[in-house]
Structures are given as C-alpha cells and as structure tokens.
C-alpha cells in the first residue's frame, strides 16, 4: 500500500515563502508523475505544478515564476512557494501516479493548510 504524506504548511505573511514536502512510502516501483493541487473554500481544485519522471515540470499561470516543484529522490517531492499572497491560501494536496510491485497507483495525500495573512 502506497501512502503520500504532505507537510510544511502553515501561516505566513504576504511576500513570504514556504516549502511543502510530499513523502511517498510503500511498495513503490516507480513514480511517473507527482502533482501539487490546491483547494480553497468555494473554489475549484486547481492543478498548481507537476513534475514527471523525466524531470520536466509545468506550472499553472497563477504561480509561474513564484513556485518551483522539485525532487530530491524518487520518493519525495517539494513545492517551494515564494512571494506568497492571500490568494495562495488553500489546502495543498499532492497526487502521485506510478507503479507498485503489484500494479498501478494513483493516490492523493491528506493535504496541508497554507494560510497567507498579515
């Protein structure tokens, strides 16, 4: 069983920075794609950033130039968030897709709250 656990959320002032982590564990053979989404109250869930096994990345226009998705291993993905504004306030969730020793997986973490406020 694969699990994804996010961490690093919290309260930050406008203009500040925060780094989120998503740690994958379990019987993982390979991770093909890791995504960061965010969900704010009353709004649709938004895909923020993705990183592929090739190392390629893509970003939502709303965060391009401010956020960076990266990996330090095949099991841990990060989201560096800079120049944060109140509009970035949301629950941030990671999604991982790949293979285990027994088949494919497509799983979400539990989410971590990011609040940007003075």
Secondary structure in CASP SS format (residue, H / E / C, confidence):
PFRMAT SS
TARGET T0000
AUTHOR 0000-0000-0000
METHOD secondary structure of the structure
MODEL  1
X C 1.00
X C 1.00
X E 1.00
X E 1.00
X E 1.00
X E 1.00
X E 1.00
X C 1.00
X C 1.00
X E 1.00
X E 1.00
X E 1.00
X C 1.00
X C 1.00
X C 1.00
X C 1.00
X C 1.00
X E 1.00
X E 1.00
X E 1.00
X E 1.00
X E 1.00
X E 1.00
X E 1.00
X E 1.00
X C 1.00
X C 1.00
X E 1.00
X E 1.00
X E 1.00
X E 1.00
X E 1.00
X E 1.00
X E 1.00
X E 1.00
X E 1.00
X E 1.00
X E 1.00
X E 1.00
X C 1.00
X C 1.00
X C 1.00
X C 1.00
X C 1.00
X C 1.00
X E 1.00
X E 1.00
X E 1.00
X E 1.00
X E 1.00
X E 1.00
X E 1.00
X C 1.00
X C 1.00
X C 1.00
X C 1.00
X E 1.00
X E 1.00
X E 1.00
X C 1.00
X C 1.00
X C 1.00
X C 1.00
X C 1.00
X C 1.00
X C 1.00
X E 1.00
X E 1.00
X E 1.00
X E 1.00
X E 1.00
X E 1.00
X E 1.00
X C 1.00
X C 1.00
X E 1.00
X E 1.00
X E 1.00
X E 1.00
X E 1.00
X E 1.00
X C 1.00
X C 1.00
X C 1.00
X C 1.00
X H 1.00
X H 1.00
X H 1.00
X C 1.00
X E 1.00
X E 1.00
X E 1.00
X E 1.00
X E 1.00
X E 1.00
X E 1.00
X E 1.00
X E 1.00
X E 1.00
X E 1.00
X C 1.00
X C 1.00
X C 1.00
X E 1.00
X E 1.00
X E 1.00
X E 1.00
X E 1.00
X C 1.00
X C 1.00
X C 1.00
X E 1.00
X E 1.00
X E 1.00
X E 1.00
X E 1.00
X C 1.00
X C 1.00
END
